[in-house]
Amino acid sequence: MPGYETIEPGHPVTRYLDEKKRFSTKKNSVKPKAFEPTADLTLSVFRTLDLNETETWDLAVTWVEPSRKKLTLGRGDLRVSEFQTHGLIVEAFEPPPRHANVLGWPKDKEVRMSVMQEIAAAATLVLKGVPVA
């Protein structure tokens, strides 16, 4: 049975990236498209509180890659508060373990794009296989 639980503002979450068009290595940044919700205005993220780098990547290998049928190339890390600043809700939604949905996206496409841009600007790009400083 799925779990519904609001996540604390300071908790870290990550958005796994499986396409190069969703990030820029030149600018070392995550692109807004990485945070585009699905047609039902839901965005999938994973909660990474108390996980080390290996455990964070293991979530992608175990749960994300098999469902997307793509290798994870990187991730966008940020705090739940970055979503909440824009009136969005981050809610635990398991299974899989540590999964959460970002809900409450604006219906207006232009407003939604603006929110995606601000969230992307707040995210930290972490590339797979590149040590975190």
C-alpha positions as CSV (number, residue, x, y, z in Angstrom):
1,M,0.0,0.0,0.0
2,P,1.4,3.4,-0.9
3,G,2.5,5.6,1.9
4,Y,1.5,9.3,2.1
5,E,3.7,11.4,4.3
6,T,4.8,15.0,3.9
7,I,8.6,15.4,3.9
8,E,10.3,17.9,6.1
9,P,11.6,21.1,4.4
10,G,15.3,20.5,5.2
11,H,15.4,17.0,3.9
12,P,17.4,16.3,0.8
13,V,15.8,14.8,-2.3
14,T,17.2,13.9,-5.7
15,R,15.9,13.8,-9.2
16,Y,17.7,11.1,-11.3
17,L,18.7,12.1,-14.8
18,D,18.9,9.7,-17.7
19,E,19.2,12.0,-20.6
20,K,22.0,14.5,-21.4
21,K,19.5,17.1,-22.5
22,R,18.4,17.4,-18.9
23,F,21.7,18.8,-17.6
24,S,24.7,20.8,-18.8
25,T,28.3,19.7,-18.0
26,K,29.6,23.0,-19.4
27,K,27.5,25.0,-17.0
28,N,27.6,22.3,-14.3
29,S,23.8,22.7,-13.9
30,V,20.5,20.9,-14.1
31,K,18.2,22.1,-16.8
32,P,14.6,23.0,-16.1
33,K,13.3,20.1,-18.3
34,A,14.7,17.8,-15.6
35,F,11.9,18.9,-13.3
36,E,9.1,18.7,-15.7
37,P,6.2,16.9,-14.2
38,T,4.2,14.2,-16.0
39,A,0.9,14.9,-17.7
40,D,-0.9,14.3,-14.4
41,L,1.4,17.0,-12.9
42,T,3.4,14.6,-10.7
43,L,7.2,14.6,-10.5
44,S,9.1,11.6,-9.1
45,V,12.0,12.2,-6.7
46,F,13.8,10.1,-4.1
47,R,14.5,11.0,-0.5
48,T,18.2,10.7,0.4
49,L,18.3,11.7,4.1
50,D,21.1,9.7,5.8
51,L,22.3,8.1,2.6
52,N,26.0,8.2,1.5
53,E,26.9,8.5,-2.2
54,T,27.0,4.8,-2.9
55,E,23.6,4.3,-1.3
56,T,22.2,7.2,-3.3
57,W,23.4,5.8,-6.6
58,D,22.2,2.3,-5.6
59,L,18.6,3.7,-5.4
60,A,18.9,4.6,-9.1
61,V,20.4,1.3,-10.1
62,T,17.9,-0.8,-8.2
63,W,14.7,1.2,-8.8
64,V,15.0,3.9,-11.5
65,E,17.0,2.2,-14.2
66,P,14.9,-0.9,-14.4
67,S,11.7,1.0,-14.7
68,R,13.0,3.6,-17.2
69,K,15.1,1.0,-19.1
70,K,17.9,3.6,-19.2
71,L,21.2,4.2,-17.3
72,T,21.3,7.0,-14.9
73,L,23.8,9.6,-16.0
74,G,23.5,12.1,-13.1
75,R,21.2,13.6,-10.6
76,G,19.8,16.9,-9.4
77,D,20.1,17.3,-5.6
78,L,18.2,19.8,-3.6
79,R,16.1,20.3,-0.4
80,V,12.4,19.8,-0.1
81,S,12.1,23.5,0.8
82,E,13.1,24.5,-2.8
83,F,9.8,22.9,-4.0
84,Q,7.8,24.2,-1.0
85,T,8.9,27.8,-1.8
86,H,6.8,27.5,-5.0
87,G,3.8,26.1,-3.2
88,L,4.6,22.5,-4.2
89,I,4.1,19.5,-1.9
90,V,6.7,16.7,-1.5
91,E,5.0,13.6,-0.3
92,A,6.4,10.1,0.4
93,F,4.9,7.6,-2.0
94,E,6.2,4.1,-1.6
95,P,6.9,1.7,-3.1
96,P,9.7,1.8,-4.2
97,P,11.6,2.6,-0.9
98,R,12.4,6.3,-0.4
99,H,10.3,7.4,-3.4
100,A,8.3,10.6,-3.2
101,N,6.0,12.6,-5.5
102,V,6.1,16.4,-6.0
103,L,2.5,17.6,-6.3
104,G,0.6,20.8,-6.7
105,W,2.2,22.0,-10.0
106,P,0.6,25.0,-11.6
107,K,-1.8,24.1,-14.5
108,D,-0.6,27.1,-16.5
109,K,2.3,25.9,-18.7
110,E,4.2,29.3,-18.6
111,V,3.9,29.5,-14.8
112,R,5.0,25.9,-14.5
113,M,8.0,26.5,-16.7
114,S,9.0,29.5,-14.5
115,V,8.8,27.3,-11.4
116,M,10.9,24.6,-13.1
117,Q,13.5,27.2,-14.0
118,E,13.8,28.3,-10.4
119,I,14.0,24.8,-9.0
120,A,16.6,23.8,-11.6
121,A,18.7,26.9,-10.6
122,A,18.6,25.7,-7.0
123,A,19.6,22.1,-7.8
124,T,23.2,20.8,-7.6
125,L,24.3,18.6,-10.5
126,V,26.0,15.4,-9.5
127,L,27.3,13.2,-12.4
128,K,27.6,9.5,-12.1
129,G,31.2,8.4,-11.6
130,V,32.4,11.8,-10.6
131,P,33.4,12.2,-7.0
132,V,31.5,14.7,-4.9
133,A,33.8,17.5,-3.6
